[in-house]
Amino acid sequence: MKKLFLFFFLSVSFLSFSYAQITAQVGGGISYNLPQGDAGGTTGEFYKGTKYGLANGISFFAKARAGILGTSFFAEIDYTKLSGDGNADENRGSVEVKQNIFSIKLGPEIIIDIPLSPVSPYLAPYFAINQFSGEVSLRGVSKVPSGTYDIKSATRIGAGGGVGVLFKLNPAMKIDLSIHYQLMNLFGKEFSASTTSHERLDSYTSLNDDKDPLYQPNDDKYIIADKRSINNLQFKVALMIGL
């Protein structure tokens, strides 16, 4: 009977200790995005097939954080909408490109707790799955028929890292400020066209972050000469609530 009581006591104590060491938070926020690498540039560069011509924009995200025995992990879902508009080559015609990115991010958070301080800095490396879609409008540009075209959906594997600070408002609420740099198409680059001998329009209607296999210098039809990297710098703010 004493052994049974001792086993029960130790089990309850272990469960109580484990539960006390598990923390969870959920929340959401907003990001300001600055396209980096080949994601930015002008619409003239987009028309030439060198960059994507996207300007700065806003995104929204939901975040969950779980801490288990001193180790913290996070999961995040982001929706980003970026666009750019302007002239094509040599100020002829107009180009408007819109890109939508749906991202799922997973990774650890290395949180540094400062005794008697409401502030906790952290580091957050992560992997991400990014789905790209959008549309492009071309008006009066040479070598491409005018119109508005959907950009075929594509998925890429990426990675990133963030540095942030948690500000404790009260025992249940925290403000989460962070800066993230993302390599959004680290793996899975490809060129996609509707036919084997595709037209120039195909260069714009898929993500096409790999070199066009038919590319030749000074060719007006097969224009994507090299791989393109889609990177993003984010300034993020979120409100996190403990469970």
N, C-alpha and C positions, 0 to 999 in steps of 0.2 A: 504493500500500500504506500509506503514511504517512497519507493522507487517511482511508482506511478505519479505520485504528487510532485516529485522532483522533476520528472519528465514534463509534466504539464506546466509547471512553473517556468522551466527553461524555454519551452516552446512559446509560451505567451510573451516572455521577456524578449525572445529573439524577434518575434513578429512585431512587437511594439517598437523595438529598436529599429528594425528595417523600415517600418512605416514612417518613423520619425525622420529617417534619412532620405525619404523620397519626397521630392517637391515637384510641383507641376504648375505651369503658367500657360495661359493662352492670351492672345491679343491680336492686334492688327495695326496697320499704319500706312504711311505714304512715303514714296521715294521720289527724289529728283534724279533723273538719269542723264548722263553725259556719254553719248556713244563714243567709243574709242576704236583705235585700229582702223580697219576698213569699214566699220559701221557708219562712220561720219562722212565728212566730205561734202561735195556739192552735187546737185542734180546733174550738172554737166559731167562729173566723174561717174555718176551712176549710168548715164547714157553711154559713156565710153567703156563701161564694164570693169572699172577699177575699184570703185567703192559703192556704198549703198545710199549715200546722200541723205542721211537721217539727222535731224536736229535734236536738241535736248527736249526731254519730255517727262511726264509724270507717270508713276505706276502705283498700284495699290497691292497690299500683301496681307496675308494672315500668317500668324506664327504661333508655334507651340514649343515650349521648352520643358524638358524633364530632367531632374537631377536625381541620381541614384548613388548613394554612398559616396558623395563628393565628386562624382563625374556627371557632367551636364551634356545633354544632346539637344539639338533643335531640328525642327522640320518647318519648312516655309513654302507657301504657295504664292507666287507673284503673277500679276497680270500687268504687262507693260504695253503701252501704245505709243509708237514713235512715228514721225512723219517728216517729210521734207518736200519743198516745192521750189521751182525756179525754172531757169532756161535750160535747154539742151546745148549741144555743141555750138559754139560761135553765136550764142544768143538766139538761135533759131528754135521756134516752137516753145512749148512748155511741158514740164514733167512734174508730176506729183506722185510720190511714193509713200505708202503707208505700210508699216510693219507692226504686227501684233505678236507678242511673245508670252506664252504661258509656261511658267517654270515651276518645277518642284525641286527644292533644295534640302539636302540632308547632311548633317555633320556634327562633330563635337563642338562644344564651347569650353574654352579654358578660362574660367572665371577666377579673378583674383579678388578675394574678399579682404577688405581692409578693416581691421578691428575698430569698432566704435565710429565707423564712417558710413554715411548713407550711399556712398559711391563705390561701385565695383567695376573696374575695367575688365575687358575680356578679348580673347582672340577666337576666331571662328573659321577654320578651314572647312570646305565642303565640296561635294559633288552635286551636279545638277542635271536634270533632264529638261531640255528646252524645246518647245514646239513653236515653230515660226509659221506665220501666215500673213496675208495682207492683200493689197491691190496696188496697181500702178495705172496712172492715167497719162496718156501721151497725146499731145495735141500739136499738129503742124510740124512734127520733127521728121527729118529725112530718114529714109530707109526702113521706116516702121509705120504701119497703118495706124491712124488716129483711133483712139478708143480707150475704154477703161477695162482692165483685165485683172482677174484674180491671180494672186501669187500662190502657187501650189503649196500646200502644207508640207512641212519637213520637220523632222526631229533630229536633234543633235545632243551629244553628251558634252557637258562642260564641267568646269571646276572654278572655284573662286576662293577668296579669303576676305574676312572682315575684321575690323577692329571696332570695338564699341565700348560704351559705358552705360551701366545701369544706375539709375537714380531712384532710390527708395522713397516713395511718397508716404507710404504707411505700410504696415505689415502685409497687406494684400495687393498693393499696387506699385508698379515701377514704370518709369519712363526709360525706354530703350533707344539710345542714340548710337548710330553706327555708320561706318563707311565701308562699302564693299567694292572690290574689283573682280570682275567676272570675265573668264574666257569662255564664251558661250557656245562655240562650235569647235571645241578642242578635238573631238573625235566624230567621225562620220561624214566628213566633207565629201560632196559629190557634185557632178554636173548632170543635170536632167534635162532632156529635150523630148518633144512629142514624137519626133521621127528621127531616123538615122541621119538624114541630110537636112537638119533643122534650119529654121529661118532665124534671123537676128532677133525677132520678137521673143523666141524661146529663152534668150539670155536674161530677159526681164521677168518672165512669168514663173520662174522657180527660184529657190534660194541661190542655187548655183555658186557655192563657195569653193568649188574645185575648178581647175583649169578645163576649158573647153578642149576636148581631145582633137577637134578639127581646127584649132587655132593656128593661124599663120600670121607672121608680121605683115602689117599694112593691109589686112583683110577687113572689109567693112561688114562682113556677115558673121564671122566667128570671132567675137571680140574679147572674151574673157581669157586673159593671158596667163593667169596664175591663181593659186589658192588665195582666198580672202578670209581674214580673221575678223570675227564679230565679237568685240569686247565692249564692256559697259562699266562705267563708274557710277555708283549709286550713293547718295546721301539719304539715310533712312531715319525715320522717327516712328516709334510705336508705343502704344500703351499696353502693358502686360498686367494681367490680373491673375493672382494665385488661386488655385483650386483647393 
